[in-house]
Amino acid sequence: MIYAIDKFINNNPYLLPGIKIGWKIIDSCENRTVALQNVASNLILSERRNFPQLRCNLDPYTNSSPIVGLIGAKNEDITISTAALTSSLKIPQISYFSFDKLLNNRKVFSYFYRTSISSTTQIKNIFDIINYFKWNWISFVLTDKSTFEMIQSSKSEAQNKHLICYEEIYRLGNNATLEAIANVVSKLKYQSRAQAIVLLGKETTIYSFLLEAQAQNLTGKTFIGSYTWLTSRKIQQIDYRIIGGAIGIAFNSQSIKGFDEYLHQLNFCNNLGNPWFMKLWRKKLTELGLDVDKTVANCTLNGEWKRSLGNSFYSPSFKAVFVMDAVLAYGHALHSLLGCNYTHCSLTQTSSLDRELFNDILGRVHFASKSSYAFTFRSDGNTDSLLDIVNLQRILVKGHSRIRAVVIGSWDRKSGLLISDNKIIWNGNKPWTQIPVSRCSADCLPGYHMYQGLEIHQSQLSCCWTCKKCQGHSITNKMNSLYCTQCPNLTNPNHNNTQCVPLPLVQARYGRPMKIIYFIIVTIYFVLLIVIWTVIIVKRNTPIVKGSNFKLTSLLLFFHAIGVPASFLFLAQPTIAICYTRIFMITTFVIGVYATILCKTNQVSTIFHNPVNKRAKLAHLTKNRSQFTFIFTIILVVNGILLCLVISKPINIKMQRTYDNQVEILCHVDNFYFDINLLTWMAVLGLLSLYFAFKARSLPDNFNESKHIYLSSLLIVVLGICCFPITFIVSGSMADSVRGITTLIIGSSPLLCLFLPKLYIIFYKSELNTRQQIM
């Protein structure tokens, strides 16, 4: 504190120009009662103008400067007691080593502040480090009661918010025995599964713990620490195999560099104001057997004497940073209160201060401190400093391994944790890429999901699980999924269940048995049709062709010809255009064949069964014009009905999974209206044909075509009844093939029954191909 006041305020011509700050050190003797008595007496003496009832008991005291504020104390109980007193007197107090949340109550402690890192900040920093490296199974070794209570109270937040589980919390009091320390080290070595250990507390106790860890060779653990020990020179003497790779928060080493130099330049003449300094050295000089008065009068302190004190005085504590921040906070608040600039202060009368205004300014002060580039107090009196993240690493000094704290990043409440990963060296001198694993359970990779059975304790549900592979048609595509997601229709999970892969599209599978059979039937049908039609055209002037009505016969063959491309469309990859073309061509083909046969049957029946006087009246019905009109009218009506149905319920393309996990594209017609429309007209026309053919069965024997017409009519009815229902039973591409084959079979019956006998007579029984035989 003396160093900070002299260095940063009194010797700074720009902060409080023309004004000097004094100080008085009060010894609390580590006793709350003594501390309260000493603080109260000093405050009341200084503030006697505010307590007129006490003036009679005090010495006259007219020119004393007011107390700006208090700094301290190191003991938590003393800090709480004095903070209550100073707040009641409206005198600010800044603690450099206080963590109790009770002091956050601004209604009671409205004049209290602290520069030490709050417990909530420490917890948040620790959680950020643990989460950054994806650790979730942590052990704690704590030395202070307040830290122990802080960690205990954070358990619920750790589990629910940060998904961190505490394996064990070990409490080592500041007076812990070697046996207790050895027991904790043994448990960490032989019983603990946690590879990351949070180590917080007093430096001396932590040093004893690490010495025991060194004795028991507790290697392979990663310690997470804080500024209380990570940068300590004493701690850095521990074997690098024990604490190498440790990580945690610390202050910028430059923040106390000047203080370190200041300590080493102190002597017996330039530090007379510090009674503890002189008391310490008088005792030490006596122990060294030197003439104390003569040595002190000489002023000089040599290096050997300093080394005899060890690290107790000449190794700056981290608390020095907090003290310097407190002094600077008072200095900058006074700078604003007194209206100072870089040359002078407007208010020169400092015998009294507006305490409420000063406290308000102090609560909003903003400056570059020793711990942070942008120091300010929060509304609860705490502060958020910019902290260094350090990593303890092995270095070689004259062939010997030593530990050095290397800055690898920073942390503050606004920006969070920032780490340069490639600067890290882990325990065992491992590179930064080999991050230690400290988890209750391994991560569940994509393709697996987290499963938590009854054997897992309630407090461990956020950290512990088993990984189970996704079953069936389900996947996960991220780490640690709670459940698997079912794949959409027409997709399958890949081999490791990490993504849904679209099923392969079935192309025109001409190599399949059903397709081969279908192709053969269509080909035979087409070849037969070409042969028959060619012969009919060539022999059109022969009696047997003339007697069958060449024009009507050619029309019948034309409709059969339509069936060939219509049937081939069942082999093509369905599209909307193909689907519509297919149903209209099939309808035209089937209805055209049925209507033509009906006309031929009706024509024969009308000619032979009507008397002569009626034949003249019905002659127009047997003419080709009437027959053609009837046929195309029927076709237009049937296709018109089909068009209306298509408009009301359009055809759509349907994708369907096959038995071998592929996707086939189908023409989807709602309610089978295409089949129903076609079957209805097939039934009507087929039954009419059968009726007229039945009437013509008694024609003269030499009129052979009557029997062939009757047989054709009978076959188209029977085949229609037998074959078309099959199309309602099968599905998919099989249904298309069956429908196409069925159509060709029904269409081939008149082709065979009506034309093969004619070909036989033309080529093999030419003697029957005469007018007399035909009639």
C-alpha positions in Angstrom: 0.0 0.0 0.0 2.8 2.4 0.9 4.4 1.7 -2.5 1.2 2.3 -4.4 0.4 5.6 -2.6 3.9 7.0 -3.2 4.4 5.6 -6.7 1.0 6.0 -8.3 -0.5 9.1 -6.4 2.0 11.2 -4.6 4.7 10.9 -7.2 2.2 11.2 -10.1 2.0 14.9 -11.0 -1.1 14.3 -13.2 -3.5 12.4 -10.9 -3.8 14.7 -7.8 -1.5 17.7 -8.6 -0.7 19.7 -5.5 -2.2 17.1 -3.2 -0.5 14.4 -1.1 -2.2 11.4 0.3 -1.2 10.1 3.7 -1.7 6.7 5.2 -1.9 4.9 8.5 -1.6 1.2 9.1 -3.8 -0.4 11.7 -2.8 -3.8 13.1 -5.9 -6.0 13.5 -3.8 -8.7 15.3 -6.1 -11.2 13.4 -8.8 -10.4 16.0 -12.1 -8.9 15.1 -12.6 -7.1 18.4 -9.2 -5.5 18.3 -9.7 -4.5 14.7 -13.1 -2.9 15.4 -11.7 -0.9 18.3 -8.7 0.4 16.4 -10.7 1.2 13.3 -13.5 2.9 15.3 -11.1 5.1 17.3 -9.2 6.2 14.3 -12.3 7.0 12.3 -14.0 8.9 15.1 -10.9 11.0 15.8 -10.7 11.9 12.1 -14.4 12.6 11.8 -15.0 14.4 15.1 -16.8 17.3 13.4 -19.5 14.8 12.5 -19.7 13.6 16.1 -20.0 16.8 18.3 -21.1 14.8 21.3 -17.6 13.4 21.5 -15.6 16.6 21.1 -15.3 17.2 24.9 -13.4 13.9 25.3 -11.0 14.5 22.4 -8.0 16.7 22.1 -8.3 19.9 20.1 -7.5 18.9 16.5 -8.2 21.6 13.9 -6.0 21.0 10.9 -6.2 17.2 10.3 -7.1 15.8 6.9 -10.2 13.6 6.6 -9.9 9.9 6.1 -10.6 9.1 2.4 -11.3 5.4 3.0 -10.1 2.1 4.3 -8.3 -0.7 2.6 -8.6 -4.2 4.1 -8.8 -6.5 5.7 -7.2 -9.9 4.8 -9.5 -11.8 7.2 -13.1 -12.3 6.0 -14.7 -12.0 9.5 -12.8 -8.8 10.2 -13.8 -7.4 6.8 -17.5 -8.1 7.4 -17.4 -6.4 10.8 -15.4 -3.3 9.7 -17.6 -3.0 6.5 -20.7 -2.7 8.7 -19.0 0.0 10.7 -17.6 2.0 7.8 -20.9 1.9 5.8 -22.8 3.2 8.9 -20.3 6.1 9.1 -20.5 6.6 5.2 -16.7 6.0 4.8 -15.8 3.8 1.8 -13.9 0.6 2.4 -12.2 -1.5 -0.3 -11.1 -5.0 0.5 -8.2 -6.7 -1.3 -9.0 -10.2 -0.2 -12.7 -10.8 0.4 -15.1 -13.3 -1.2 -18.2 -13.6 1.0 -21.4 -13.0 -0.9 -22.9 -11.4 2.2 -21.0 -8.2 1.4 -22.9 -7.9 -1.9 -25.9 -6.6 0.0 -25.8 -2.9 -1.0 -28.5 -2.0 1.5 -26.2 -2.9 4.4 -22.8 -2.4 2.9 -23.4 0.5 0.5 -19.9 1.9 1.0 -18.1 -1.4 0.6 -16.1 -2.4 -2.5 -13.5 -5.1 -3.3 -10.8 -5.5 -5.8 -10.3 -9.2 -5.2 -11.8 -11.6 -7.6 -15.3 -12.5 -6.5 -16.3 -16.1 -5.9 -18.9 -16.0 -8.7 -16.2 -14.8 -11.1 -13.8 -17.5 -10.0 -16.5 -20.2 -10.4 -17.4 -18.8 -13.9 -13.8 -18.8 -14.9 -13.3 -22.4 -13.8 -16.5 -23.6 -15.5 -15.4 -21.8 -18.7 -12.0 -23.6 -18.7 -13.6 -27.0 -17.9 -16.2 -26.5 -20.7 -13.6 -25.3 -23.2 -11.7 -28.6 -23.0 -14.9 -30.6 -22.8 -14.2 -32.0 -19.3 -17.2 -33.0 -17.2 -15.9 -35.3 -14.4 -14.0 -33.1 -11.9 -12.4 -33.5 -8.5 -11.8 -30.6 -6.1 -9.1 -30.0 -3.5 -9.8 -26.9 -1.5 -8.1 -25.4 1.5 -10.4 -22.5 2.6 -13.8 -22.9 4.2 -15.3 -20.1 2.1 -14.0 -21.7 -1.1 -15.3 -25.1 0.0 -18.8 -23.6 0.7 -18.6 -21.8 -2.7 -17.9 -25.0 -4.6 -20.6 -26.9 -2.7 -23.2 -24.3 -3.5 -22.3 -24.4 -7.1 -23.0 -28.1 -7.6 -26.5 -27.6 -8.9 -25.5 -24.9 -11.3 -22.6 -27.0 -12.6 -24.8 -30.0 -13.3 -27.8 -28.3 -14.7 -26.3 -25.3 -16.6 -22.8 -26.4 -17.4 -23.2 -30.2 -17.5 -20.3 -30.7 -15.1 -20.3 -33.4 -12.4 -18.2 -33.3 -9.2 -16.6 -36.7 -8.6 -15.4 -35.6 -5.1 -14.7 -32.5 -3.1 -11.7 -32.8 -0.7 -11.3 -30.2 2.0 -7.9 -29.6 3.4 -7.9 -27.0 6.2 -5.1 -24.5 6.3 -3.8 -26.5 9.3 -4.2 -29.9 7.6 -1.9 -32.7 8.8 0.5 -34.5 6.6 -1.6 -37.6 7.1 -4.8 -35.9 5.9 -2.9 -34.6 2.8 -1.4 -38.0 2.1 -4.8 -39.6 2.3 -6.3 -37.2 -0.3 -3.4 -37.7 -2.6 -3.7 -41.5 -2.3 -7.4 -41.3 -3.2 -6.7 -39.2 -6.2 -4.1 -41.6 -7.4 -5.8 -44.9 -6.8 -9.5 -44.3 -6.6 -10.3 -41.2 -8.7 -11.3 -41.4 -12.4 -11.1 -37.7 -12.8 -8.1 -36.5 -14.8 -8.8 -32.8 -14.1 -8.5 -31.6 -10.6 -9.4 -28.1 -9.4 -6.9 -26.9 -6.8 -7.9 -23.8 -4.9 -6.8 -22.1 -1.7 -3.9 -20.9 0.3 -0.5 -21.2 -1.2 1.2 -22.8 1.8 -1.3 -25.6 2.0 -1.3 -26.2 -1.7 2.5 -26.4 -1.6 2.3 -29.1 1.1 -0.3 -30.9 -1.0 1.9 -30.8 -4.1 4.9 -32.0 -2.2 3.0 -35.0 -1.1 1.8 -35.5 -4.7 5.4 -35.5 -5.7 6.3 -38.0 -3.0 3.5 -40.4 -4.2 4.3 -39.7 -7.9 0.8 -38.4 -8.7 1.4 -37.9 -12.4 -1.0 -37.7 -15.4 -3.4 -35.3 -13.7 -4.2 -31.8 -14.9 -4.6 -29.2 -12.2 -6.8 -26.2 -12.6 -5.7 -23.4 -10.4 -5.8 -19.7 -9.7 -3.6 -16.7 -9.0 -3.1 -17.8 -5.4 -0.5 -20.4 -6.4 -0.1 -20.8 -10.1 2.6 -18.1 -10.5 4.2 -18.7 -7.1 8.0 -19.2 -7.2 7.7 -21.6 -4.4 5.2 -23.8 -6.2 7.3 -23.7 -9.4 9.9 -25.7 -7.5 7.6 -28.8 -7.7 8.6 -31.6 -10.1 7.3 -30.7 -13.6 5.9 -34.2 -13.9 3.4 -33.4 -11.2 2.2 -29.9 -12.0 3.3 -29.6 -15.7 0.3 -28.8 -17.8 -1.6 -27.0 -15.0 -3.9 -24.3 -16.2 -5.8 -21.4 -14.6 -6.1 -17.7 -14.0 -3.3 -15.3 -13.0 -2.4 -11.6 -13.2 -0.1 -10.1 -15.8 3.4 -10.6 -14.5 4.2 -6.9 -15.4 1.6 -5.7 -12.9 3.9 -6.4 -10.0 7.2 -6.0 -11.7 7.7 -2.5 -10.4 6.7 -3.6 -6.9 9.2 -6.4 -7.0 12.0 -3.8 -7.9 10.7 -1.5 -5.1 11.0 -4.2 -2.5 14.6 -4.9 -3.4 15.7 -1.3 -3.3 14.3 -0.8 0.3 16.9 -0.2 3.0 17.0 0.9 6.6 16.9 4.6 5.7 14.2 4.9 3.0 11.5 2.8 4.7 11.3 4.2 8.2 7.6 4.7 8.0 7.0 0.9 7.9 7.4 -0.3 11.5 7.0 -4.0 10.5 10.0 -3.7 8.1 12.3 -2.4 10.8 11.0 -4.9 13.3 11.5 -7.8 10.9 15.1 -6.8 10.2 16.1 -6.0 13.7 15.0 -9.5 14.7 16.8 -11.1 11.7 20.0 -9.1 12.3 20.0 -10.3 15.9 19.6 -13.9 14.7 22.6 -13.3 12.4 24.7 -12.1 15.4 25.2 -8.6 14.0 25.3 -5.2 15.7 21.8 -4.1 15.0 22.1 -0.3 15.7 25.4 0.0 13.7 24.0 -2.0 10.8 20.8 0.0 10.7 22.7 3.2 10.8 24.7 2.1 7.7 21.3 1.8 5.8 22.6 -0.9 3.4 21.0 -4.3 3.0 23.2 -6.8 1.2 21.8 -9.6 -1.0 22.9 -12.4 1.3 20.8 -11.0 4.1 17.8 -10.8 1.8 18.2 -14.4 0.7 18.3 -15.5 4.4 14.7 -14.3 4.6 13.7 -16.7 1.9 10.5 -15.8 -0.1 8.5 -14.5 2.8 9.2 -10.8 2.1 10.9 -10.4 -1.3 8.5 -12.5 -3.3 5.5 -10.2 -4.0 2.1 -11.8 -3.3 -0.8 -11.7 -5.7 -2.6 -9.7 -3.1 -0.3 -6.8 -3.9 -2.2 -6.3 -7.2 -5.5 -6.0 -5.4 -4.0 -3.5 -2.9 -2.6 -1.3 -5.7 -6.0 -1.4 -7.5 -7.7 -0.2 -4.3 -5.2 2.7 -3.9 -5.7 3.7 -7.6 -9.5 3.6 -7.2 -9.3 6.1 -4.3 -6.9 8.3 -6.3 -9.0 8.4 -9.4 -12.2 9.0 -7.4 -10.5 11.9 -5.6 -9.4 13.2 -9.0 -13.0 13.5 -10.1 -14.3 14.8 -6.8 -11.8 17.6 -6.5 -12.2 18.6 -10.1 -8.6 17.9 -11.0 -6.9 18.1 -14.4 -3.3 17.4 -15.3 -2.1 20.7 -13.7 -4.2 21.5 -10.7 -7.3 20.6 -8.6 -10.2 23.1 -8.4 -11.0 22.2 -4.8 -8.1 22.9 -2.5 -9.9 22.7 0.7 -9.8 19.0 1.6 -10.6 19.2 5.3 -14.0 17.7 4.7 -15.5 15.6 2.0 -19.0 15.1 0.6 -19.1 11.4 1.6 -22.2 10.5 -0.4 -20.9 12.2 -3.6 -17.5 10.6 -3.1 -19.0 7.2 -2.7 -21.1 7.7 -5.9 -18.0 8.7 -7.8 -16.1 5.8 -6.4 -18.8 3.4 -7.5 -18.6 4.7 -11.1 -14.8 5.2 -11.4 -13.1 4.0 -14.6 -9.4 3.7 -15.2 -6.5 1.5 -16.3 -5.5 -0.4 -13.1 -2.7 -2.9 -12.5 -5.0 -5.9 -13.0 -7.1 -4.6 -15.9 -7.0 -2.2 -18.8 -10.5 -1.1 -18.0 -11.1 -1.2 -14.2 -14.6 -0.4 -12.8 -16.8 -1.5 -10.0 -20.0 -3.4 -10.6 -23.3 -2.3 -8.9 -22.7 -4.9 -6.2 -19.3 -3.5 -5.3 -17.3 -6.2 -7.1 -15.0 -5.8 -10.0 -14.3 -7.8 -13.2 -10.6 -7.8 -14.0 -9.0 -8.9 -17.2 -7.2 -12.1 -16.2 -4.4 -13.9 -17.9 -4.8 -17.7 -18.5 -1.5 -19.4 -17.8 -0.2 -22.8 -18.4 2.7 -24.3 -16.3 5.3 -25.6 -18.7 8.7 -27.3 -18.4 11.8 -25.3 -19.2 15.5 -26.2 -19.0 17.7 -24.0 -16.8 21.4 -25.0 -16.9 20.4 -28.6 -17.7 17.8 -28.8 -14.9 14.0 -28.9 -15.5 12.0 -26.1 -14.1 8.4 -24.9 -14.3 7.4 -21.6 -15.9 4.0 -20.0 -16.1 3.3 -19.2 -19.8 0.4 -16.9 -20.8 -1.8 -18.7 -23.2 -4.9 -16.5 -23.2 -7.1 -14.2 -21.3 -10.5 -14.1 -19.6 -13.0 -11.4 -18.6 -16.7 -11.5 -18.0 -17.6 -9.7 -21.3 -15.4 -11.5 -23.7 -15.2 -14.8 -21.9 -12.4 -17.2 -22.4 -9.8 -16.7 -25.2 -7.1 -19.3 -25.5 -4.3 -19.8 -28.1 -4.5 -23.6 -28.1 -1.2 -24.1 -29.9 0.7 -22.5 -26.9 -0.4 -25.2 -24.5 1.8 -28.0 -23.3 0.0 -30.7 -21.3 1.2 -32.9 -18.4 3.8 -35.3 -19.6 5.1 -32.7 -22.0 2.3 -33.6 -24.5 1.5 -31.2 -27.3 -1.7 -29.1 -27.3 -3.5 -31.5 -29.6 -3.4 -34.3 -27.0 -6.0 -32.8 -24.7 -6.4 -34.8 -21.5 -9.7 -36.6 -21.2 -11.6 -36.1 -17.9 -15.1 -37.4 -18.5 -17.5 -39.8 -16.8 -18.4 -41.3 -20.2 -17.0 -41.0 -23.6 -18.8 -38.9 -26.2 -21.4 -40.7 -28.2 -20.4 -40.4 -31.8 -22.9 -39.7 -34.6 -24.8 -42.9 -35.2 -25.1 -43.6 -31.5 -27.4 -42.1 -28.8 -27.0 -41.6 -25.1 -28.7 -44.1 -22.9 -29.0 -43.7 -19.2 -30.1 -46.7 -17.2 -31.3 -47.0 -13.6 -27.8 -47.7 -12.4 -26.7 -44.1 -13.1 -27.2 -41.8 -10.0 -29.5 -38.8 -10.4 -26.7 -36.4 -9.7 -24.7 -37.9 -12.6 -27.3 -37.8 -15.3 -25.8 -34.8 -16.9 -22.4 -36.5 -17.3 -22.7 -40.2 -17.3 -24.3 -42.5 -19.9 -23.7 -45.4 -22.2 -23.7 -45.2 -26.0 -26.1 -47.3 -28.0 -26.1 -47.6 -31.8 -29.2 -46.4 -33.5 -31.4 -49.3 -34.6 -33.7 -49.8 -37.6 -34.3 -46.8 -39.9 -33.0 -44.2 -37.4 -29.9 -42.0 -37.3 -28.0 -39.3 -35.3 -25.8 -36.8 -37.0 -24.3 -35.0 -34.0 -22.4 -35.9 -30.9 -24.2 -37.0 -27.7 -27.7 -37.1 -29.1 -30.3 -38.0 -26.6 -32.3 -40.0 -29.1 -32.2 -41.3 -32.7 -34.3 -39.7 -35.5 -36.3 -41.9 -37.8 -35.3 -41.5 -41.5 -38.1 -40.1 -43.8 -39.9 -42.4 -46.2 -37.9 -43.5 -49.3 -34.6 -43.1 -47.4 -32.3 -45.5 -45.6 -29.7 -44.9 -42.9 -26.1 -45.3 -44.2 -23.9 -48.1 -42.8 -22.9 -46.1 -39.7 -26.4 -44.6 -39.1 -25.2 -41.0 -39.4 -27.4 -39.8 -42.3 -30.4 -40.7 -44.2 -29.5 -41.6 -47.8 -32.1 -41.5 -50.6 -32.9 -44.9 -51.9 -31.6 -45.6 -55.4 -34.0 -44.9 -58.2 -35.2 -48.0 -60.1 -34.5 -47.4 -63.8 -36.2 -49.4 -66.5 -35.3 -52.9 -65.3 -35.4 -54.8 -68.6 -33.4 -57.7 -67.3 -36.1 -58.8 -64.8 -38.1 -61.9 -65.6 -41.4 -60.1 -65.7 -40.0 -57.4 -68.0 -38.5 -60.0 -70.3 -41.8 -61.9 -70.6 -43.6 -58.7 -71.2 -41.1 -57.6 -73.9 -41.4 -61.0 -75.6 -45.2 -60.9 -75.6 -45.3 -57.4 -77.0 -42.7 -58.3 -79.7 -44.6 -61.4 -80.8 -47.9 -59.4 -80.8 -46.3 -56.7 -82.9 -44.7 -59.1 -85.4 -48.0 -61.1 -85.7 -49.9 -57.8 -86.2 -47.6 -56.7 -89.0 -47.8 -60.1 -90.8 -51.6 -60.3 -90.6 -52.1 -56.7 -91.7 -49.6 -57.1 -94.6 -51.4 -60.3 -95.8 -54.8 -58.6 -95.5 -53.7 -55.7 -97.5 -52.0 -57.8 -100.2 -55.0 -60.2 -100.4 -57.7 -57.6 -100.0 -59.3 -58.6 -103.3 -59.7 -62.2 -102.4 -63.2 -63.4 -101.5 -62.3 -64.3 -97.9 -61.0 -60.8 -97.2 -63.8 -59.1 -99.1 -66.4 -61.1 -97.2 -65.0 -59.9 -93.9 -65.4 -56.2 -94.8 -61.9 -55.0 -95.6 -62.4 -51.5 -94.2 -63.8 -52.7 -90.9 -61.0 -55.3 -90.7 -58.4 -52.7 -91.4 -59.9 -50.5 -88.6 -59.7 -53.4 -86.2 -56.1 -53.9 -87.1 -55.4 -50.2 -86.7 -56.7 -50.4 -83.1 -54.5 -53.4 -82.5 -51.6 -51.4 -83.8 -52.4 -48.6 -81.2 -51.9 -51.3 -78.5 -48.3 -51.8 -79.4 -46.9 -48.4 -78.5 -49.4 -48.2 -75.6 -48.0 -51.4 -74.2 -44.4 -50.3 -74.6 -45.2 -47.2 -72.5 -45.5 -49.6 -69.6 -41.8 -50.3 -69.9 -40.8 -46.6 -69.9 -39.9 -44.5 -66.8 -43.1 -42.9 -65.8 -43.6 -39.2 -66.2 -46.8 -37.1 -66.1 -46.9 -37.0 -69.9 -46.3 -40.8 -70.2 -49.0 -41.5 -67.6 -51.6 -39.5 -69.4 -50.6 -40.8 -72.8 -50.7 -44.4 -71.6 -54.2 -44.4 -70.1 -55.7 -42.6 -73.2 -54.0 -44.9 -75.6 -54.9 -48.1 -73.7 -58.5 -46.9 -73.5 -58.6 -46.1 -77.2 -57.0 -49.5 -78.0 -59.3 -51.7 -75.9 -62.6 -49.8 -76.6 -61.7 -49.5 -80.3 -61.2 -53.3 -80.5 -64.4 -54.1 -78.5 -66.5 -51.6 -80.5 -65.2 -52.9 -83.8 -66.0 -56.5 -82.9 -69.4 -55.4 -81.7 -70.0 -53.7 -85.1 -68.9 -56.8 -87.0 -71.1 -59.0 -84.8 -74.1 -56.7 -85.2 -73.5 -56.4 -88.9 -73.6 -60.2 -89.5 -76.5 -60.7 -87.1 -78.5 -58.0 -88.8 -77.9 -59.2 -92.3 -78.8 -62.9 -91.7 -81.6 -62.6 -89.1 -83.8 -59.8 -90.5 -86.5 -60.5 -93.1 -86.2 -58.9 -96.5 -88.9 -56.3 -95.8 -87.0 -55.2 -92.6 -83.5 -55.5 -94.2 -84.2 -52.4 -96.3 -85.0 -50.4 -93.2 -81.9 -51.6 -91.3 -79.6 -51.5 -94.3 -78.2 -48.1 -93.2 -77.1 -49.7 -89.9 -74.9 -52.2 -91.7 -73.1 -49.6 -93.8 -69.5 -48.8 -93.0 -70.2 -45.1 -92.4 -72.7 -46.0 -89.7 -70.3 -48.5 -88.2 -67.4 -46.1 -88.2 -69.6 -43.4 -86.7 -70.7 -45.7 -83.9 -67.1 -46.9 -83.2 -65.6 -43.4 -82.9 -68.6 -42.1 -81.0 -68.1 -44.8 -78.4 -64.3 -44.0 -78.3 -65.0 -40.3 -77.8 -67.6 -40.9 -75.1 -65.3 -43.2 -73.1 -62.3 -40.9 -73.5 -64.5 -37.9 -72.7 -65.6 -39.5 -69.4 -61.9 -40.4 -68.7 -60.9 -36.8 -69.4 -63.5 -35.5 -66.9 -62.2 -37.9 -64.3 -58.6 -36.8 -65.0 -59.5 -33.2 -64.6 -61.3 -33.7 -61.3 -58.6 -36.1 -59.9 -55.3 -35.5 -61.8 -52.8 -38.3 -62.1 -49.7 -37.8 -60.0 -46.3 -39.4 -59.9 -45.8 -41.7 -56.9 -42.5 -42.9 -55.4 -42.7 -46.3 -53.7 -40.2 -48.4 -51.9 -39.6 -51.8 -53.4 -38.9 -55.1 -51.5 -35.2 -54.7 -52.3 -35.0 -51.1 -50.8 -35.1 -49.2 -54.0 -37.5 -46.5 -55.2 -39.7 -47.0 -58.2 -41.7 -44.3 -59.9 -45.3 -45.1 -60.6 -48.4 -43.4 -62.2 -50.8 -43.0 -59.3 -54.5 -42.8 -60.2 -56.9 -42.2 -57.3 -59.7 -44.7 -56.7 -58.7 -46.8 -59.8 -61.1 -44.6 -61.9 -59.1 -45.4 -65.0 -59.6 -49.2 -64.5 -63.2 -48.9 -63.4 -64.1 -46.7 -66.4 -62.4 -49.1 -68.8 -63.8 -52.3 -67.2 -67.3 -50.9 -67.3 -67.2 -50.2 -71.0 -65.5 -53.5 -71.7 -68.3 -55.3 -69.9 -71.0 -53.4 -71.8 -69.4 -53.8 -75.2 -68.3 -57.4 -74.6 -71.7 -58.6 -73.4 -73.4 -56.9 -76.4 -70.9 -58.6 -78.7 -71.5 -61.9 -77.0 -75.3 -61.4 -77.3 -75.2 -60.7 -81.1 -72.6 -63.5 -81.7 -74.9 -65.9 -79.8 -77.8 -64.9 -82.1 -75.5 -65.6 -85.1 -74.4 -69.0 -84.0 -77.1 -70.7 -86.2 -75.9 -69.2 -89.4 -75.1 -71.5 -92.3 -72.1 -73.8 -91.8 -70.3 -72.4 -94.8 -70.3 -68.9 -93.3 -67.2 -69.7 -91.1 -66.6 -66.2 -89.8 -69.8 -66.3 -87.7 -68.2 -69.0 -85.5 -65.0 -67.0 -85.3 -66.8 -63.9 -84.3 -68.7 -65.8 -81.6 -65.5 -67.3 -80.3 -63.8 -63.8 -80.2 -66.7 -62.3 -78.4 -66.7 -65.1 -75.9 -63.0 -64.9 -75.3 -62.9 -61.1 -74.7 -65.6 -61.4 -72.1 -64.0 -64.4 -70.4 -60.5 -62.9 -70.5 -61.7 -59.5 -69.2 -63.5 -61.2 -66.3 -60.4 -63.3 -65.5 -57.5 -61.1 -66.2 -58.3 -57.5 -65.2 -59.1 -58.2 -61.5 -55.4 -59.2 -61.1 -54.4 -55.6 -61.6 -56.2 -54.7 -58.4 -54.2 -57.4 -56.4 -50.6 -56.6 -57.5 -48.9 -53.3 -57.0 -46.0 -51.3 -58.2 -44.2 -51.9 -61.4 -45.6 -55.4 -61.3 -49.1 -54.0 -61.7 -48.0 -52.0 -64.7 -46.6 -55.1 -66.3 -49.6 -57.2 -65.5 -51.9 -54.5 -66.8 -50.0 -54.3 -70.1 -49.9 -58.1 -70.6 -53.6 -58.4 -69.7 -54.5 -55.7 -72.3 -52.5 -57.5 -75.0 -53.9 -60.9 -74.1 -57.5 -59.5 -74.3 -56.6 -57.7 -77.6 -54.9 -60.8 -79.1 -58.0 -63.0 -78.8 -59.8 -61.4 -81.7 -56.5 -61.1 -83.6 -56.0 -64.9 -83.4 -59.6 -66.0 -83.7 -60.6 -63.8 -86.6 -57.4 -63.6 -88.7 -55.5 -66.8 -88.2 -58.3 -68.9 -89.9 -58.2 -66.5 -92.8 -54.4 -66.8 -93.2 -54.7 -70.6 -93.1 -57.3 -70.5 -95.9 -55.2 -68.0 -97.9 -52.0 -70.0 -97.7 -53.0 -73.6 -97.2 -56.6 -74.0 -98.4 -56.8 -71.7 -101.4 -59.6 -73.9 -102.9 -61.8 -72.6 -100.1 -61.0 -69.0 -100.9 -63.9 -68.7 -103.4 -67.2 -66.7 -103.4 -69.2 -69.9 -103.3 -67.3 -71.3 -100.3 -67.3 -68.0 -98.4 -71.1 -67.4 -98.9 
